[in-house]
Amino acid sequence: MRLFFLSLTLALPISAKDIPVADAAAFADAAKTIAAGDTLILQDGTWADARLKIHAEGTAKKPVTIKAQTPGHVVFTGDSRLSVGGAHIVVDGLCFQNPTGEQVLELRLDSKQLASDCRITHCAVTNDTPLVSKNSAQFVSIYGARNRVDHCYIAGKTTQGTTLVVWLSEEAKDQGLHQIDHNHFGPRQKLGKNGGETIRLGDSKTSMQTAACLVEHNLFEKCDGEAECISNKSCGNVYRFNTFKGVSGTLTLRHGNRCIVEGNVFDGAGAKGTGGVRVIGEHHIVTGNHFENLTGDKERSALCIMLGIPDSPANGYFQVKHAEIRGNRFVNCEHNILIGMSGNKKATLPPVETHISDNSIDTRKGEAFEIQCAVDGVFTQNNRDQKGGQPEKFQAEPVGPAWKK
């Protein structure tokens, strides 16, 4: 009988625990014994220079949760950082104000302990001080695979370094497939040099790797750090249903291939230098987007197709091939579709097998197409001026299989 009750007791599931945490030392102690389903509840107040690290293994049904006692009332300041490694960990309701470190939220502990299937939600990283630093820093760094950043407010970065980065590795196999959605990326002032992007997916060294990330339903507002508000540097990513309001920059397909830019709204909102989408590389699709009141020119035109460099290095400009620009609407933009912009004196290769179709283009301010290169490889079909006419064609429509709608 005793053996029976002992075996029954061992078979009972261990209850998940709510663990109150008062400071960084208590967090470190709790992190040593954390188990699937447990919740670390961080005490309300100011956490100055708190460097928190945790490696945990939750499950899809029983994640490990790190959350504020009261959302928005746990405030990290100074050189604070939260580094998370493991699987199925949720970070919820934390605030980081005026961070001074090189990282703030980091989904890894080190190069071997990455985070997968983790989530950062309802958090904020903000800065309202004129920080000056020579070091490159990030507010959010995403490693590993299938992580999500959602419903966060991120704004005010003044130092060099991309606000949010997805990092890829040449060694890691299980990586990418991240989701960045329903966030508000608030104002970022002009940096004055390269390195002021709001989002970057990958880098030039890993740009031919497939990241397959989804960036959707985000608001980008006055993210003016540099010409590339979003810098795509990997393959197979989807950018859809985002709103860019008063952004003096563009969504730039800088490196990598096979990306989709769909259903986004680019609203100039009266700001200077506002742009839309810049296309570089192969097999990109830009469809169903709305471009309105954009004032930028050259690389910051509403839609800009760049020239390629022969035998381009990884950090150069690859020739545009097999691009599809279809079903977009251009309203009251000063420069609509520019074809053949050169970003490098060695860039001489015009786009080939590129199809521009079924777009509605308002020509009251700027002409429909600005042509700066040979366009033998660019084909147009069914583009319409919003006033009822048809923009002048610059290339005969191909017949037969050359055109695939």
C-alpha positions as CSV (number, residue, x, y, z in Angstrom):
1,M,0.0,0.0,0.0
2,R,2.8,2.4,0.9
3,L,4.5,1.7,-2.4
4,F,1.2,2.4,-4.2
5,F,0.8,5.9,-2.7
6,L,4.5,6.6,-3.3
7,S,4.2,5.8,-7.0
8,L,1.0,7.9,-7.2
9,T,2.7,10.9,-5.6
10,L,5.7,10.7,-8.0
11,A,3.3,10.6,-10.9
12,L,1.5,13.8,-9.9
13,P,2.7,16.9,-12.0
14,I,4.7,19.5,-10.2
15,S,2.8,22.7,-9.9
16,A,4.2,25.8,-11.7
17,K,5.5,28.4,-9.3
18,D,5.2,32.2,-9.1
19,I,8.5,33.4,-7.8
20,P,8.8,37.0,-6.6
21,V,12.1,38.7,-7.4
22,A,13.2,41.8,-5.7
23,D,16.6,42.6,-7.3
24,A,19.3,41.3,-9.6
25,A,20.8,39.0,-7.0
26,A,17.5,37.4,-6.3
27,F,17.0,37.0,-10.1
28,A,20.3,35.2,-10.4
29,D,19.3,32.8,-7.6
30,A,15.9,32.1,-9.0
31,A,17.3,31.5,-12.5
32,K,19.3,28.5,-11.2
33,T,16.2,26.5,-10.3
34,I,13.6,27.8,-12.8
35,A,11.5,25.1,-14.4
36,A,8.9,24.9,-17.2
37,G,5.8,26.8,-16.3
38,D,7.4,28.9,-13.6
39,T,7.0,32.7,-13.6
40,L,9.5,35.2,-12.3
41,I,7.6,38.3,-11.1
42,L,9.9,41.3,-11.0
43,Q,9.1,43.8,-8.2
44,D,7.9,47.2,-9.2
45,G,10.5,50.0,-9.0
46,T,13.7,51.2,-10.6
47,W,16.3,48.6,-11.4
48,A,19.6,50.5,-12.0
49,D,22.5,48.8,-13.8
50,A,20.8,45.4,-13.5
51,R,22.5,42.8,-15.6
52,L,20.1,39.8,-15.8
53,K,20.9,36.5,-17.4
54,I,18.9,33.3,-17.6
55,H,19.0,30.0,-19.4
56,A,15.8,28.1,-19.2
57,E,13.9,25.3,-21.0
58,G,10.2,25.9,-21.1
59,T,7.7,24.2,-23.4
60,A,5.0,25.5,-25.8
61,K,2.3,24.7,-23.2
62,K,4.4,25.6,-20.2
63,P,6.7,28.5,-21.0
64,V,9.0,30.2,-18.5
65,T,7.8,33.7,-18.0
66,I,9.6,36.8,-16.8
67,K,7.2,39.6,-16.2
68,A,6.6,42.8,-14.3
69,Q,4.7,42.9,-11.1
70,T,2.8,45.7,-12.7
71,P,3.3,46.2,-16.5
72,G,5.2,49.4,-17.1
73,H,6.3,49.8,-13.4
74,V,9.4,47.8,-13.5
75,V,11.9,50.3,-15.0
76,F,15.5,49.4,-15.9
77,T,18.0,52.3,-16.2
78,G,21.7,52.8,-16.9
79,D,23.7,49.8,-18.0
80,S,20.9,47.3,-17.6
81,R,20.5,44.3,-19.8
82,L,18.4,41.1,-20.0
83,S,20.0,38.2,-21.8
84,V,17.9,35.1,-22.5
85,G,19.0,31.7,-23.7
86,G,17.0,28.5,-24.1
87,A,13.5,27.8,-25.3
88,H,10.0,29.0,-24.8
89,I,10.7,32.0,-22.5
90,V,8.3,34.9,-22.4
91,V,9.5,38.4,-21.4
92,D,6.4,40.6,-20.6
93,G,5.8,44.2,-19.5
94,L,9.4,45.4,-18.8
95,C,10.6,49.0,-19.5
96,F,14.1,50.1,-20.2
97,Q,14.7,53.9,-20.0
98,N,17.8,55.7,-21.3
99,P,20.0,52.6,-21.6
100,T,23.7,53.2,-21.7
101,G,25.0,49.7,-22.5
102,E,25.8,48.0,-25.8
103,Q,22.8,45.7,-25.5
104,V,19.5,46.0,-23.9
105,L,17.3,42.9,-24.8
106,E,19.3,40.1,-26.1
107,L,17.9,36.7,-27.1
108,R,21.1,34.7,-26.3
109,L,23.5,34.2,-23.5
110,D,26.5,33.7,-25.7
111,S,27.4,32.4,-29.1
112,K,26.5,28.8,-28.1
113,Q,23.4,29.5,-26.0
114,L,20.9,31.1,-28.3
115,A,17.2,31.5,-27.7
116,S,14.5,29.7,-29.7
117,D,10.7,29.9,-29.6
118,C,10.9,32.9,-27.2
119,R,8.9,36.0,-27.0
120,I,9.4,39.7,-26.0
121,T,6.0,41.3,-25.6
122,H,4.5,44.5,-24.2
123,C,7.9,45.9,-23.4
124,A,9.4,49.3,-24.0
125,V,12.9,50.5,-24.7
126,T,13.1,54.3,-24.9
127,N,15.6,57.1,-24.7
128,D,15.1,60.8,-24.2
129,T,18.6,61.9,-23.5
130,P,21.3,63.1,-26.0
131,L,23.6,60.1,-25.4
132,V,27.0,60.2,-27.1
133,S,29.0,57.0,-27.6
134,K,31.6,55.7,-30.0
135,N,30.5,52.2,-29.5
136,S,27.8,50.5,-31.7
137,A,24.8,49.4,-29.6
138,Q,21.5,47.7,-30.2
139,F,18.2,48.0,-28.3
140,V,17.0,44.5,-29.3
141,S,19.2,41.7,-30.7
142,I,17.5,38.5,-32.0
143,Y,19.4,35.3,-32.4
144,G,18.3,31.6,-32.7
145,A,15.0,30.6,-34.3
146,R,11.3,31.3,-34.3
147,N,11.4,34.1,-31.8
148,R,8.8,36.9,-31.6
149,V,8.9,40.6,-30.7
150,D,5.4,42.0,-30.5
151,H,3.4,44.9,-29.1
152,C,6.5,46.8,-27.9
153,Y,7.3,50.5,-28.0
154,I,10.9,51.2,-29.1
155,A,12.1,54.8,-29.7
156,G,14.7,57.5,-29.2
157,K,17.9,55.8,-30.1
158,T,20.7,58.4,-30.6
159,T,23.9,56.3,-30.8
160,Q,25.3,54.3,-33.6
161,G,23.9,50.9,-34.2
162,T,20.7,49.4,-35.5
163,T,17.7,49.6,-33.2
164,L,16.6,46.0,-33.7
165,V,18.8,43.4,-35.4
166,V,18.2,39.8,-36.5
167,W,21.6,38.1,-36.4
168,L,22.4,35.1,-38.5
169,S,25.4,32.8,-38.2
170,E,27.3,30.8,-40.8
171,E,27.6,27.9,-38.4
172,A,24.1,27.7,-36.8
173,K,21.6,25.6,-38.7
174,D,18.4,26.3,-36.7
175,Q,17.9,30.0,-37.1
176,G,15.6,32.7,-38.5
177,L,11.9,32.4,-38.9
178,H,11.4,35.2,-36.5
179,Q,8.3,37.4,-36.2
180,I,8.3,41.1,-35.6
181,D,4.8,42.4,-35.3
182,H,2.4,45.0,-33.9
183,N,5.2,47.2,-32.6
184,H,5.5,50.9,-32.5
185,F,8.9,52.1,-33.6
186,G,9.0,55.8,-32.5
187,P,11.2,58.7,-33.5
188,R,14.9,58.2,-34.1
189,Q,16.9,61.3,-34.9
190,K,19.3,61.5,-37.9
191,L,22.6,59.9,-37.0
192,G,24.6,61.5,-39.8
193,K,26.3,58.4,-40.9
194,N,25.8,54.7,-41.7
195,G,24.5,52.5,-38.9
196,G,21.3,54.3,-38.0
197,E,18.7,51.7,-39.3
198,T,15.6,50.9,-37.2
199,I,15.5,47.2,-38.3
200,R,18.2,45.1,-40.0
201,L,17.7,41.5,-40.9
202,G,21.1,39.9,-41.3
203,D,24.3,41.5,-42.6
204,S,26.3,41.4,-45.8
205,K,28.4,38.3,-44.7
206,T,25.3,36.2,-44.2
207,S,23.0,37.9,-46.8
208,M,22.6,34.8,-49.0
209,Q,21.2,32.8,-46.1
210,T,17.5,32.4,-45.8
211,A,16.1,34.1,-42.7
212,A,12.4,33.8,-43.7
213,C,11.4,36.4,-41.1
214,L,8.0,38.1,-41.0
215,V,7.7,41.8,-40.3
216,E,4.1,42.9,-40.2
217,H,1.6,45.3,-38.7
218,N,4.2,47.6,-37.3
219,L,4.1,51.4,-37.1
220,F,7.3,53.3,-38.0
221,E,7.1,56.9,-37.1
222,K,9.8,59.5,-37.8
223,C,12.5,56.8,-37.9
224,D,15.0,59.1,-39.5
225,G,18.3,57.5,-38.4
226,E,19.6,57.1,-42.0
227,A,18.5,56.4,-45.5
228,E,17.6,52.8,-44.7
229,C,14.8,52.6,-42.1
230,I,14.7,48.9,-42.7
231,S,17.7,47.2,-44.2
232,N,17.1,43.8,-45.6
233,K,20.3,41.7,-45.6
234,S,19.0,38.1,-45.9
235,C,16.7,36.0,-48.1
236,G,13.1,35.1,-48.0
237,N,11.7,37.8,-45.7
238,V,8.2,39.2,-45.8
239,Y,7.4,42.8,-45.0
240,R,3.6,43.3,-45.0
241,F,0.9,45.6,-43.6
242,N,3.3,48.0,-42.0
243,T,2.8,51.8,-41.8
244,F,5.7,54.2,-42.4
245,K,4.6,57.7,-41.3
246,G,6.9,60.7,-41.8
247,V,10.0,58.4,-42.2
248,S,12.9,60.1,-43.9
249,G,14.2,56.9,-45.3
250,T,13.2,53.7,-47.1
251,L,12.5,50.0,-46.8
252,T,15.7,48.9,-48.6
253,L,16.2,45.4,-50.0
254,R,19.9,46.0,-49.6
255,H,21.2,42.4,-49.8
256,G,19.6,39.0,-50.3
257,N,16.9,37.7,-52.6
258,R,13.3,36.5,-52.8
259,C,11.7,39.0,-50.4
260,I,8.1,40.2,-50.5
261,V,7.0,43.7,-49.7
262,E,3.2,43.7,-49.6
263,G,0.4,45.9,-48.5
264,N,2.4,48.5,-46.7
265,V,1.5,52.2,-46.4
266,F,4.2,54.8,-46.9
267,D,2.9,58.2,-45.8
268,G,5.2,61.2,-46.1
269,A,3.1,63.2,-43.6
270,G,4.7,66.4,-44.7
271,A,8.2,65.4,-43.7
272,K,11.3,66.0,-45.8
273,G,13.2,63.2,-47.6
274,T,10.5,60.6,-47.1
275,G,10.8,57.5,-49.3
276,G,9.3,54.2,-50.1
277,V,11.0,51.0,-51.3
278,R,14.5,50.5,-52.8
279,V,15.1,47.3,-54.8
280,I,18.4,45.5,-55.2
281,G,18.9,41.8,-55.9
282,E,16.9,39.0,-57.4
283,H,13.3,37.7,-57.4
284,H,11.8,40.4,-55.1
285,I,8.1,41.1,-55.2
286,V,6.7,44.6,-54.4
287,T,2.9,44.4,-54.5
288,G,-0.2,46.1,-53.2
289,N,1.6,49.0,-51.4
290,H,0.3,52.6,-51.0
291,F,2.8,55.4,-51.5
292,E,1.5,58.9,-50.7
293,N,2.9,62.4,-50.2
294,L,6.5,61.2,-50.4
295,T,9.0,64.0,-50.9
296,G,12.3,62.1,-51.4
297,D,14.3,61.8,-54.6
298,K,17.0,59.6,-55.9
299,E,17.4,56.6,-53.5
300,R,14.5,58.0,-51.5
301,S,12.0,58.0,-54.4
302,A,8.7,56.3,-53.8
303,L,10.2,53.2,-55.6
304,C,13.8,53.0,-56.7
305,I,15.4,50.2,-58.7
306,M,19.2,50.3,-58.3
307,L,22.0,49.5,-60.8
308,G,24.2,46.5,-60.1
309,I,27.9,46.0,-59.9
310,P,29.5,43.4,-62.2
311,D,30.7,40.5,-60.0
312,S,29.6,42.4,-57.0
313,P,31.2,41.8,-53.6
314,A,28.9,40.7,-50.8
315,N,28.7,44.3,-49.5
316,G,28.1,45.8,-53.0
317,Y,25.1,46.1,-55.2
318,F,23.8,43.0,-56.9
319,Q,21.9,43.4,-60.2
320,V,18.1,43.5,-60.1
321,K,16.8,40.4,-61.7
322,H,13.3,38.9,-62.0
323,A,11.7,41.7,-59.9
324,E,7.9,42.1,-59.9
325,I,6.4,45.6,-59.2
326,R,2.7,45.2,-59.4
327,G,-0.6,46.5,-58.1
328,N,0.9,49.5,-56.2
329,R,-0.6,52.9,-55.8
330,F,1.3,56.2,-56.0
331,V,-0.4,59.3,-54.8
332,N,1.0,62.9,-54.8
333,C,4.6,61.7,-54.7
334,E,7.3,64.0,-56.0
335,H,9.3,61.1,-57.5
336,N,7.4,57.9,-58.3
337,I,9.3,55.1,-60.0
338,L,13.0,55.6,-60.6
339,I,14.9,53.0,-62.7
340,G,18.6,52.9,-62.7
341,M,19.9,54.8,-59.7
342,S,23.6,54.3,-59.1
343,G,24.8,53.8,-55.6
344,N,28.4,53.1,-56.6
345,K,30.6,54.4,-59.5
346,K,31.1,50.7,-60.5
347,A,27.4,50.0,-60.7
348,T,26.5,49.7,-64.4
349,L,24.2,46.7,-64.7
350,P,20.5,47.7,-65.4
351,P,17.6,45.6,-64.2
352,V,16.7,42.5,-66.3
353,E,13.5,40.4,-66.5
354,T,11.8,43.1,-64.4
355,H,8.0,43.5,-64.7
356,I,6.1,46.6,-63.7
357,S,2.4,46.0,-64.0
358,D,-1.1,47.1,-62.8
359,N,0.2,50.1,-60.9
360,S,-1.8,53.3,-60.4
361,I,0.5,56.3,-60.7
362,D,-0.5,59.9,-59.9
363,T,1.5,62.2,-62.2
364,R,0.4,65.6,-61.0
365,K,3.7,66.2,-59.2
366,G,6.2,63.8,-60.7
367,E,6.3,61.8,-63.8
368,A,5.5,58.1,-63.7
369,F,8.9,56.8,-64.6
370,E,12.4,58.4,-64.3
371,I,14.7,56.4,-66.5
372,Q,18.5,56.6,-65.9
373,C,19.7,53.4,-67.6
374,A,18.9,51.0,-70.4
375,V,15.5,49.4,-70.0
376,D,15.6,46.6,-72.5
377,G,15.0,44.2,-69.6
378,V,12.1,46.1,-68.0
379,F,8.6,45.4,-69.2
380,T,5.4,47.3,-68.4
381,Q,1.8,46.3,-68.6
382,N,-1.6,47.9,-67.5
383,N,-0.1,50.7,-65.5
384,R,-2.6,53.6,-65.2
385,D,-2.4,57.3,-64.4
386,Q,-4.8,58.1,-61.6
387,K,-6.2,60.9,-63.8
388,G,-7.4,58.2,-66.3
389,G,-4.5,58.1,-68.8
390,Q,-1.8,55.7,-69.3
391,P,1.9,56.5,-68.6
392,E,4.1,56.5,-71.6
393,K,5.6,53.1,-72.2
394,F,9.3,52.8,-72.5
395,Q,9.4,49.1,-73.5
396,A,7.3,47.0,-75.7
397,E,5.2,44.4,-73.9
398,P,6.7,41.0,-74.6
399,V,4.6,38.3,-76.1
400,G,4.1,34.8,-74.9
401,P,6.1,33.2,-72.0
402,A,8.4,36.1,-71.5
403,W,5.6,37.8,-69.5
404,K,4.3,36.0,-66.5
405,K,1.7,38.0,-64.7
